[in-house]
Amino acid sequence: MTQTTLLLVEDDANLADGLLASLEQNGYKCLYADCAEKVEALWADADLVVLDRQLPEGDSMDWLPNWKKIKDVPIIMLTAMVSVRDRVGGLDSGATDYMTKPFAEAELLARIRVHLRRPVTEGDSVSEDDIIVGTLRINMAQRSVICLGSEVILTRTEFDLLAFLAKNAGRVFTRDELLDQVWGYNHYPTTRTVDTHVLQLRQKLPEIEIETLRGVGYRMKVQ
């Protein structure tokens, strides 16, 4: 399985440490640069770049056109500049997306998934990272969920539970088995936790049938 590589360019060490930990926890391989001087050597290895606009040497917009010549990848620009003029300038310089600080990590992760997702067209092959059940498509490497052509944003645990049920579609699992496989008993959750997460998945993915077998457990119906 090929791991998606992200390049984080951020000179705020505290912010960078938190973002790197979050990105790695979500399955990404991370490269890091804290100044423009280090970016060029790392850019070609990245599948997506999260780029701070203000770097020690100046405005990253000044270098962005040249970096994009190395490799054209999605770029999410981070900045404390909030004016429309600044946002437009960032996008015009070659950024794919623009987020103002402070921002929620969950939103950044969602935008990363969106920009990494390649639309599936007729004739495309199915990646070994994909799990497909009916109209549901899960990419394990990117941790993205597409249903009826639209991305569905899930929490980390919702994704893990959905992926496990989809990978084993048609098979019934008790709540205890799901706790063991998805949460791990070292987290000491209760069987009620499983019920709550199944309910949340049903609300976010009403097209996908997760069946309750009374007195037994749950299974994802093969579509």
N, C-alpha and C positions, 0 to 999 in steps of 0.2 A: 504494500500500500504506500503510495507516494504522499508524503506529508506536505501540506501547503505551507509555504514560507512567506512570512511577513517581515517587512523592514520597518522598524519604528525609529523615527528621527525626532528626538525630543531632548532639549537641553536641561529640562527640569528633572533632576535625578529622582526626586520623590515620586513625581507623577509617572516617570518612566518605569520605576521599579514596580509600581502597582499595575500598570498596564501590561508589562511583560509577564508578570505572574498570572494575570487574568487570561491573556492570550494563550499562554502555554497550557493553562488548565483546560482551555477549550480546544486543545488538540493541535494548535499551530506551532510550527517551528519559527523561532523569532531571531532576527538579526537586529542589532542596535547601533545607532550612531548618535552622538550628542553634539555634533557640529557638522557643518557642510563639508569640511575637509575629508571626513570619513565616509561620506555617502557614496561617492563614485565607485569605490572598490566593492561595495556591497549591493549596489542597485541591480546588477544583472542577475543576481541570485534570487530576487524577490518576485513573488506572484502578486503582491499588493504592497503599497507603501502608505503608512500613516505618518504624515509629515507636519511637523510644527512649522508654522509660518515664520516666526521670529527666532532665528538662530544666532549664536554669538557673533558670527561674521556679518549678519545682516538679514535681509528679507529673502526667504527661500524661493520666492517667485523669481528672483534674479537668476537662479541656477536651474530652475525647473525645466525650461525648454531644452537645455543641454542634457540633463539627466534623462529626459524622455527619449532622447535620441539613442541612448544606450539600450533601453528596452521600454516599450510602451505598455505600462501596467496601470491598473486602477490606482488612483491616488486620493486618499482622504486627507484633506488639509485641516489641521487644528490651529485655532487662533483665538486670541482674546479680542480681536477686532470685530465689532458687531455691526458696523454700518453696511448698508446695501452696497455702497461703492467698494468697500473692502471685499465683500463676498463675491461681487461680480469680478473684481480684479483677480481674485484667486482662481475662479473658474476659467476666466479668459486666459490665464497664464498656463493652463493645462491640467489643473486639478479636476478630478472626476466628481468630487463631493467636498463639502465644506461644513465643518462643525465648530461652533463657538464654545470656548471654555467659560464656565465649567460645563461638563457634559456627563451624562450617565453612561457608565461602561456598557450596560445592556444595550443601549442604543448604538454605541460604536460597534459592538459585536454584530448587531443586526445589520448595520450598514456594510460591514465587511462581508457578511454572508451574501448580501444582495449583489455587491460588486464582483464577488468571486463567481457567482452563479453564471454559467453560460447557458443561454436559452437552448432548449432541446428542439431540434427541427427534424423533419423526416430524413431518415438516412443516418442519423447520429447513432453511434454505438453506445451501449450501456456500459458505464464504467464499472470496474470491479468494486468501487466504493459505493455503488448504488444499491439500495434495497427498494424494490418496486412491488407494491400491492395495489392492484386496481389503478385508481387515479392518484395514488400516493407515491411520491418518489423521495427517498431519503438518501442524502449523500453523507456518508460517515466521515469522510476526510474534512469536508467543509462544515459538517454539522448543520446542514440546511435541510429544510422540509418544504417540498412543493406539493400542493394539492390542487387539482383542477387548474394548473398553470400559474398559481399564485403562491408566493412564499408565506408560510405560517411561522410566526415567531413563538418559540417555546422556551421555557426555562431549561436549565441544564438537566434537571431530573426528569422533566416532562419528555425531553428529547431522548434520554437514555431509556425510559420506560417504553416510549413509542417504538424506538428502534429495536428493542429486544422483542416486543410482541410482533412487530412486522417481520423480523428475521425468522421468527418461529410461527408465522401465521398458520392458523388451523389447529395449533396445539394448545391444550388447556394447561394453565399454571395456577397453582394455589397461591393465596396471598403470601404465605411463608416463602414459597419458591421465588416469587417476584421480589420480596424483600431481600432475599439472599443474593439474587442475580443483579439487581439494579442498585440497591442501597448498600448492601453488605451489612451483616449483623453487627459489625463494630460501631455502626452509627445508632444502634438501638431504636429504630423507628417501630411504630406499631402497625398492625394490619389496617387500621383506620387510615394510615398514611397512603396506602395503596388505593383505597376507595376514593380518597380525595383527589389524587392525581389522575385516576381514570376519569373521574367526573370532569376535571379540567380539560383533559384531552378530548372528551366528547363535546365539550362546549366549543373548543377551538377547531375541532375537526369533525363536524356533524356528518360529513359524507363517509367517514370511516367507521365501520361497525366493530366496536369492541364489546363482545358479548359477555354477559354475566351468567355463569352457570351456578345457580343457587346451591349453596352448600359446598361448592367446589372451588371456583375461582373465576378467572377471566381468560379469554382468548380473542385474538383478532381474527375476524372472519375472512376467509379467502374470497376475494372478489373476482 
